[in-house]
Amino acid sequence: MARVGALDFSGFVEHRQHLPGTRETGGAYAYAYVSDKQTRSAFDRVKPVQYAVNAAVRLFKAFGKRDLCGHAVRVGPKQFPKIHALTKHCADTLGIETPALYIANNPFVNAMTLGTPDDSFIIVHSALIDHMSEDELLSVIGHECGHVHNEHVVYLTAFFYLTRIAATWGEVFVRSAMLALSAWRRRAEITCDRAGLLCVKDLEVSNRALAKLALGSQKLYEEFNVEAFLEQYEEAKDGVGKYAELTASHPWLPKRLIALKTFADSDLYKKHIGLSEPGLTMEQVDEKVHEIIKVLG
């Protein structure tokens, strides 16, 4: 694989095209949301994104993991072995090497995946560990492993640095790349929600994990009503607030819940969990999901 110092956007694209078992062949990648794949293919022709990827790799080389993980604790067989086992389970399920995972002291319930194609890693905030059950954590880690499996990492890293540039110098300097990467990230989250479900094999668990990210209160989790939450979305989805989602990095959470339920009805997922009953084709799933997550009608 290309080393960090040598990686440019053209090299990354060439590396991706020569990977064994490419996305176009289906197989392990069959669960990926088609709009995620199509958007990344379009990046090959979008100059602002190419520049952002090149800059991100240079910044990662200069600062990278040292600054992001310098105060974090790396998980391994001798350090938090239960979390390491969850990570390995997800990696084995998706057919990737077990990625490095770090626990960072942070009160915000979140996790993220960053790095380069040959040096990717997951950071899980300590608050997320405290809020999630073991099964829910499995779903979250599976989601992050989905980013590694689907080669999202270099784009996630570009977006990570762009948001910091925008905060310091103003969004106008990076607006084109930010809009393109934001649109892609909303689609990438759908792919990786599916990866989390494939790892945990329980829709209710994945729904609870997503709901906890929205609610953030341990005292209220047991009373949280998913159906009422979805009704709330139905009431608000046609309001002017929907335009704010154009610059968001994630789809509205109710959309993610509905989209994940659609994937759970797929033939692919049903076979994965050992059910013999037929389900939707992935083409049918993606058509339904597109109508759910699109920002504008």
C-alpha positions, 0 to 999 in steps of 0.5 A, spaced: 500 500 500 502 507 499 505 510 505 503 516 508 508 520 505 507 518 498 499 518 498 496 523 493 489 523 491 491 520 484 495 515 488 489 513 492 484 512 487 489 507 483 490 504 489 483 503 491 481 500 483 486 495 484 484 492 491 482 485 491 474 484 491 472 491 489 466 494 490 463 493 483 464 485 484 458 485 490 460 480 495 462 483 502 461 490 499 454 488 497 451 492 503 453 499 502 448 504 500 449 505 492 449 513 493 455 512 498 459 509 492 456 513 487 458 519 490 465 517 492 466 515 484 464 522 483 470 525 487 475 522 482 473 528 478 472 534 483 478 538 484 476 541 491 475 534 494 482 532 491 485 538 494 482 537 501 484 529 501 491 531 499 492 536 504 489 532 509 494 527 508 499 532 509 496 534 515 496 527 518 503 526 516 505 532 520 500 531 526 496 525 525 495 520 530 500 523 535 496 529 537 489 525 536 491 519 540 497 522 545 492 522 551 488 516 549 489 509 551 489 504 546 485 498 546 488 491 546 488 484 548 491 486 555 488 493 555 480 492 556 480 485 553 472 485 552 472 492 548 478 489 544 474 482 543 468 486 540 472 490 535 475 483 533 468 480 532 466 486 528 473 486 523 472 478 522 464 479 520 466 485 515 473 481 513 478 486 515 484 486 519 482 489 526 483 496 526 487 500 532 482 503 537 483 508 542 479 510 548 479 518 549 477 522 555 471 526 552 464 527 555 461 527 548 458 521 546 461 520 540 466 515 536 470 517 529 474 513 524 480 517 522 487 516 518 489 514 511 488 507 507 494 504 511 494 507 518 486 507 520 484 507 527 478 508 531 477 513 537 471 512 542 469 517 547 469 515 554 462 517 555 460 513 549 463 507 553 459 509 559 452 510 556 452 503 552 451 496 553 456 491 551 451 489 545 450 497 543 457 498 543 458 492 538 453 496 534 457 502 534 464 499 533 461 495 527 459 502 524 466 505 525 469 498 522 464 499 516 468 506 515 474 502 514 471 496 510 468 501 505 475 505 504 471 512 507 477 513 512 481 518 507 475 522 506 473 522 513 480 525 515 479 530 510 472 532 512 475 532 520 481 537 518 476 542 513 472 543 519 477 545 523 480 550 518 473 553 517 472 554 524 479 558 524 479 561 517 472 561 515 468 556 511 468 560 505 475 558 504 473 551 504 466 551 502 466 547 496 469 541 499 465 541 505 459 541 501 461 535 497 464 531 503 458 533 507 453 530 502 457 524 501 458 523 509 450 523 510 450 517 505 456 514 508 453 514 515 447 509 512 452 504 509 456 504 516 449 503 520 448 497 516 455 495 518 453 495 525 447 491 524 451 486 520 455 485 526 450 485 532 445 482 528 439 485 532 435 491 530 433 493 536 440 493 539 442 498 533 436 502 534 437 503 542 445 505 540 442 510 535 437 513 540 442 514 545 446 518 541 440 523 540 438 523 547 444 523 551 441 522 558 442 515 562 436 517 566 431 517 560 433 511 556 428 506 559 423 511 557 425 513 550 419 511 545 422 510 538 415 510 535 413 517 538 420 519 536 419 517 529 412 521 529 415 527 531 420 527 525 413 526 521 410 532 523 417 536 522 420 533 516 416 538 511 418 544 515 423 549 513 428 546 518 430 541 513 434 545 509 439 546 515 441 538 513 444 540 507 450 542 511 450 537 516 455 531 516 449 526 518 442 525 516 437 526 521 437 521 526 429 518 525 431 518 518 437 513 520 432 509 524 427 508 518 433 507 513 436 501 518 429 498 518 429 498 511 435 494 510 433 489 516 427 487 511 433 486 505 434 479 503 441 480 504 440 481 512 435 476 513 440 471 510 446 474 514 442 472 521 439 465 518 432 467 516 430 463 510 424 468 508 425 472 502 426 479 503 427 486 499 433 486 494 438 491 495 436 495 489 429 495 492 432 497 499 436 503 496 430 506 492 426 506 498 432 509 502 433 514 497 426 517 498 427 517 506 434 520 506 434 525 501 434 532 503 429 536 498 424 533 494 
